[in-house]
Amino acid sequence: MTTGQFTIPLMKRFGYRAAFAGGVGLALTAIGILGSAIILRVHGFGLRCAFWIALGILCTGFFQLGMELGVP
């Protein structure tokens, strides 16, 4: 996937800090990697929806924690 090559410079151009843009890219990459590996083992539409929502919340939490701890 090459989304980071496009989204990070675009976010920087719109005024976001480089660390924020990189963190967003990292969070989306984590969702894609973890999600695609695990979702193959989950059956049922409702469980899949719940899985994606939970994974998104988890990655958002880690992203927020990293922004608070690591970026001045």
ROMAR-623361 format. One record per atom (N, C-alpha, C): x, y, z; atom name; residue number from 1. Coordinates in pm, 1 decimal. Example, Ala and Ser with C-alpha at 12.3 -4.5 7.8 and 13.67 -1.06 7.14 Angstrom:
# ROMAR-623361
{{1319.0, -569.0, 780.0}, "N", 1}
{{1230.0, -450.0, 780.0}, "CA", 1}
{{1320.0, -330.0, 780.0}, "C", 1}
{{1285.0, -225.0, 708.0}, "N", 2}
{{1367.0, -106.0, 714.0}, "CA", 2}
{{1290.0, 3.0, 787.0}, "C", 2}
This chain:
# ROMAR-623361
{{83.6, -117.8, 0.0}, "N", 1}
{{0.0, 0.0, 0.0}, "CA", 1}
{{88.3, 124.3, 0.0}, "C", 1}
{{46.7, 222.7, -71.5}, "N", 2}
{{125.2, 345.0, -81.6}, "CA", 2}
{{48.8, 466.6, -31.8}, "C", 2}
{{-50.6, 445.3, 50.5}, "N", 3}
{{-132.5, 558.6, 93.5}, "CA", 3}
{{-53.0, 660.4, 173.7}, "C", 3}
{{42.6, 616.4, 253.3}, "N", 4}
{{121.5, 708.4, 333.3}, "CA", 4}
{{201.7, 806.2, 249.2}, "C", 4}
{{243.4, 762.1, 132.2}, "N", 5}
{{319.4, 849.8, 44.2}, "CA", 5}
{{235.2, 967.0, -4.9}, "C", 5}
{{104.8, 949.5, -5.0}, "N", 6}
{{16.0, 1055.5, -50.5}, "CA", 6}
{{-46.2, 1132.7, 65.8}, "C", 6}
{{-90.2, 1059.7, 168.2}, "N", 7}
{{-166.0, 1125.4, 274.0}, "CA", 7}
{{-78.9, 1210.4, 366.5}, "C", 7}
{{39.6, 1164.1, 400.6}, "N", 8}
{{123.7, 1239.3, 494.4}, "CA", 8}
{{165.7, 1373.4, 435.6}, "C", 8}
{{220.7, 1379.7, 312.7}, "N", 9}
{{252.6, 1512.3, 257.5}, "CA", 9}
{{129.1, 1600.6, 239.1}, "C", 9}
{{16.3, 1539.9, 206.2}, "N", 10}
{{-106.2, 1617.6, 189.3}, "CA", 10}
{{-150.7, 1678.7, 322.1}, "C", 10}
{{-142.7, 1601.4, 429.1}, "N", 11}
{{-179.6, 1654.2, 560.3}, "CA", 11}
{{-83.3, 1763.9, 603.0}, "C", 11}
{{45.5, 1747.2, 573.7}, "N", 12}
{{142.3, 1851.2, 607.7}, "CA", 12}
{{114.8, 1979.1, 529.7}, "C", 12}
{{75.1, 1964.8, 404.8}, "N", 13}
{{43.8, 2081.0, 322.6}, "CA", 13}
{{-78.6, 2156.8, 376.4}, "C", 13}
{{-171.1, 2084.1, 438.5}, "N", 14}
{{-289.7, 2147.7, 495.1}, "CA", 14}
{{-265.6, 2202.7, 635.4}, "C", 14}
{{-142.0, 2194.4, 683.7}, "N", 15}
{{-108.2, 2259.7, 808.6}, "CA", 15}
{{-91.9, 2170.3, 930.5}, "C", 15}
{{-109.9, 2039.7, 914.9}, "N", 16}
{{-89.6, 1951.3, 1028.2}, "CA", 16}
{{59.5, 1931.7, 1052.3}, "C", 16}
{{95.5, 1912.3, 1180.2}, "N", 17}
{{235.4, 1886.3, 1212.1}, "CA", 17}
{{277.8, 1751.9, 1153.7}, "C", 17}
{{408.0, 1739.4, 1126.6}, "N", 18}
{{460.5, 1616.5, 1066.7}, "CA", 18}
{{437.0, 1496.0, 1157.8}, "C", 18}
{{453.1, 1514.5, 1288.3}, "N", 19}
{{432.5, 1403.2, 1380.9}, "CA", 19}
{{287.0, 1357.2, 1381.0}, "C", 19}
{{194.6, 1452.1, 1372.5}, "N", 20}
{{52.8, 1416.2, 1368.2}, "CA", 20}
{{20.9, 1340.2, 1239.9}, "C", 20}
{{69.9, 1391.0, 1128.0}, "N", 21}
{{43.8, 1325.1, 999.8}, "CA", 21}
{{102.6, 1184.1, 998.5}, "C", 21}
{{223.4, 1170.0, 1052.1}, "N", 22}
{{284.2, 1036.9, 1058.6}, "CA", 22}
{{210.1, 944.3, 1152.8}, "C", 22}
{{159.8, 998.3, 1262.9}, "N", 23}
{{83.1, 916.9, 1356.6}, "CA", 23}
{{-47.0, 866.9, 1297.6}, "C", 23}
{{-112.5, 951.3, 1222.3}, "N", 24}
{{-235.3, 909.2, 1154.7}, "CA", 24}
{{-203.9, 797.7, 1054.7}, "C", 24}
{{-96.6, 815.7, 979.3}, "N", 25}
{{-56.1, 711.1, 884.9}, "CA", 25}
{{-23.5, 580.6, 954.5}, "C", 25}
{{44.3, 589.2, 1068.2}, "N", 26}
{{78.4, 469.2, 1143.8}, "CA", 26}
{{-45.6, 400.6, 1199.1}, "C", 26}
{{-139.1, 478.6, 1251.7}, "N", 27}
{{-262.1, 420.0, 1305.7}, "CA", 27}
{{-341.3, 349.2, 1195.9}, "C", 27}
{{-350.1, 410.6, 1079.5}, "N", 28}
{{-423.6, 347.4, 969.3}, "CA", 28}
{{-353.1, 221.9, 919.4}, "C", 28}
{{-220.2, 224.1, 919.5}, "N", 29}
{{-144.7, 105.0, 879.9}, "CA", 29}
{{-166.7, -8.3, 978.4}, "C", 29}
{{-166.0, 25.0, 1107.9}, "N", 30}
{{-190.1, -77.9, 1209.7}, "CA", 30}
{{-328.4, -139.0, 1194.7}, "C", 30}
{{-428.0, -55.3, 1167.1}, "N", 31}
{{-562.9, -107.2, 1146.2}, "CA", 31}
{{-565.1, -201.0, 1025.8}, "C", 31}
{{-499.6, -161.3, 917.8}, "N", 32}
{{-497.8, -245.2, 797.6}, "CA", 32}
{{-427.1, -376.7, 818.1}, "C", 32}
{{-311.9, -373.9, 883.7}, "N", 33}
{{-234.6, -497.3, 903.0}, "CA", 33}
{{-303.6, -590.3, 1002.3}, "C", 33}
{{-339.2, -537.0, 1118.9}, "N", 34}
{{-404.5, -621.4, 1219.1}, "CA", 34}
{{-541.4, -667.7, 1172.2}, "C", 34}
{{-614.1, -577.1, 1112.0}, "N", 35}
{{-749.5, -610.2, 1069.9}, "CA", 35}
{{-754.9, -717.1, 964.1}, "C", 35}
{{-671.4, -705.5, 863.1}, "N", 36}
{{-677.4, -802.7, 754.2}, "CA", 36}
{{-633.4, -941.5, 798.5}, "C", 36}
{{-541.9, -950.2, 893.6}, "N", 37}
{{-495.9, -1081.0, 940.3}, "CA", 37}
{{-598.9, -1148.9, 1029.7}, "C", 37}
{{-666.9, -1072.3, 1111.3}, "N", 38}
{{-759.3, -1130.6, 1208.7}, "CA", 38}
{{-899.0, -1149.4, 1150.9}, "C", 38}
{{-941.0, -1059.5, 1065.1}, "N", 39}
{{-1079.6, -1063.0, 1018.3}, "CA", 39}
{{-1109.9, -1188.6, 935.9}, "C", 39}
{{-1008.4, -1250.5, 880.2}, "N", 40}
{{-1030.4, -1373.0, 803.7}, "CA", 40}
{{-1082.2, -1486.3, 891.5}, "C", 40}
{{-1057.4, -1478.3, 1020.9}, "N", 41}
{{-1099.8, -1583.0, 1113.3}, "CA", 41}
{{-1233.2, -1551.7, 1181.8}, "C", 41}
{{-1287.3, -1434.3, 1156.5}, "N", 42}
{{-1412.6, -1393.4, 1220.8}, "CA", 42}
{{-1527.2, -1417.4, 1122.7}, "C", 42}
{{-1629.6, -1486.8, 1169.2}, "N", 43}
{{-1744.0, -1517.3, 1083.7}, "CA", 43}
{{-1866.3, -1441.6, 1133.3}, "C", 43}
{{-1947.3, -1401.1, 1042.3}, "N", 44}
{{-2069.3, -1329.2, 1076.3}, "CA", 44}
{{-2050.7, -1179.3, 1059.6}, "C", 44}
{{-2146.6, -1117.0, 994.6}, "N", 45}
{{-2137.5, -974.5, 963.9}, "CA", 45}
{{-2132.2, -889.1, 1090.0}, "C", 45}
{{-2215.3, -920.6, 1188.8}, "N", 46}
{{-2218.5, -843.5, 1312.3}, "CA", 46}
{{-2086.3, -848.0, 1386.8}, "C", 46}
{{-2025.9, -965.7, 1393.4}, "N", 47}
{{-1896.3, -978.1, 1460.3}, "CA", 47}
{{-1787.8, -903.1, 1384.8}, "C", 47}
{{-1794.0, -905.5, 1253.6}, "N", 48}
{{-1694.6, -831.2, 1175.2}, "CA", 48}
{{-1707.3, -681.1, 1197.9}, "C", 48}
{{-1829.7, -631.2, 1201.6}, "N", 49}
{{-1849.7, -488.5, 1228.3}, "CA", 49}
{{-1799.3, -451.5, 1367.1}, "C", 49}
{{-1830.9, -533.4, 1465.7}, "N", 50}
{{-1784.7, -507.3, 1602.2}, "CA", 50}
{{-1632.5, -511.2, 1609.1}, "C", 50}
{{-1570.5, -602.4, 1536.9}, "N", 51}
{{-1425.6, -612.1, 1535.1}, "CA", 51}
{{-1362.9, -485.4, 1478.7}, "C", 51}
{{-1411.8, -437.1, 1365.2}, "N", 52}
{{-1354.5, -317.1, 1303.9}, "CA", 52}
{{-1373.1, -195.4, 1392.7}, "C", 52}
{{-1486.8, -185.1, 1457.8}, "N", 53}
{{-1510.2, -72.6, 1548.0}, "CA", 53}
{{-1415.0, -79.2, 1667.5}, "C", 53}
{{-1402.1, -197.2, 1727.2}, "N", 54}
{{-1312.4, -212.6, 1842.0}, "CA", 54}
{{-1167.6, -185.5, 1803.3}, "C", 54}
{{-1126.0, -232.7, 1688.7}, "N", 55}
{{-988.6, -209.8, 1644.1}, "CA", 55}
{{-964.0, -62.0, 1616.9}, "C", 55}
{{-1061.0, 5.4, 1559.8}, "N", 56}
{{-1047.2, 148.4, 1536.5}, "CA", 56}
{{-1036.5, 226.7, 1666.1}, "C", 56}
{{-1116.5, 189.7, 1765.2}, "N", 57}
{{-1109.9, 257.0, 1895.2}, "CA", 57}
{{-976.4, 230.9, 1962.2}, "C", 57}
{{-928.1, 108.6, 1955.0}, "N", 58}
{{-799.9, 74.7, 2014.7}, "CA", 58}
{{-685.4, 153.0, 1950.6}, "C", 58}
{{-681.3, 156.9, 1819.8}, "N", 59}
{{-575.4, 231.2, 1750.5}, "CA", 59}
{{-586.2, 380.7, 1776.3}, "C", 59}
{{-707.5, 432.0, 1787.8}, "N", 60}
{{-725.5, 573.2, 1820.4}, "CA", 60}
{{-671.4, 603.9, 1959.3}, "C", 60}
{{-695.4, 514.6, 2053.5}, "N", 61}
{{-643.1, 532.7, 2188.6}, "CA", 61}
{{-491.6, 533.5, 2192.2}, "C", 61}
{{-429.5, 439.3, 2121.2}, "N", 62}
{{-283.3, 437.2, 2116.0}, "CA", 62}
{{-228.7, 560.5, 2046.7}, "C", 62}
{{-295.2, 604.9, 1943.5}, "N", 63}
{{-252.1, 724.7, 1872.7}, "CA", 63}
{{-259.4, 846.1, 1964.8}, "C", 63}
{{-368.0, 861.0, 2037.2}, "N", 64}
{{-384.1, 974.2, 2127.8}, "CA", 64}
{{-279.9, 970.1, 2238.6}, "C", 64}
{{-254.0, 853.4, 2293.7}, "N", 65}
{{-152.6, 839.3, 2397.6}, "CA", 65}
{{-14.9, 878.4, 2345.3}, "C", 65}
{{17.6, 833.9, 2226.0}, "N", 66}
{{145.6, 869.4, 2167.3}, "CA", 66}
{{159.4, 1018.2, 2141.3}, "C", 66}
{{51.5, 1081.3, 2099.3}, "N", 67}
{{56.3, 1224.9, 2074.8}, "CA", 67}
{{74.3, 1302.4, 2205.3}, "C", 67}
{{13.0, 1255.8, 2311.8}, "N", 68}
{{25.1, 1324.8, 2439.4}, "CA", 68}
{{162.3, 1303.5, 2503.2}, "C", 68}
{{219.6, 1186.7, 2487.6}, "N", 69}
{{346.0, 1155.7, 2553.0}, "CA", 69}
{{468.4, 1196.1, 2471.3}, "C", 69}
{{458.1, 1184.7, 2340.4}, "N", 70}
{{578.3, 1198.7, 2259.7}, "CA", 70}
{{594.3, 1324.9, 2180.4}, "C", 70}
{{492.9, 1405.5, 2167.9}, "N", 71}
{{503.9, 1524.1, 2083.3}, "CA", 71}
{{489.9, 1648.3, 2169.2}, "C", 71}
{{591.8, 1733.3, 2168.9}, "N", 72}
{{582.4, 1855.8, 2250.7}, "CA", 72}
{{485.0, 1957.0, 2193.2}, "C", 72}
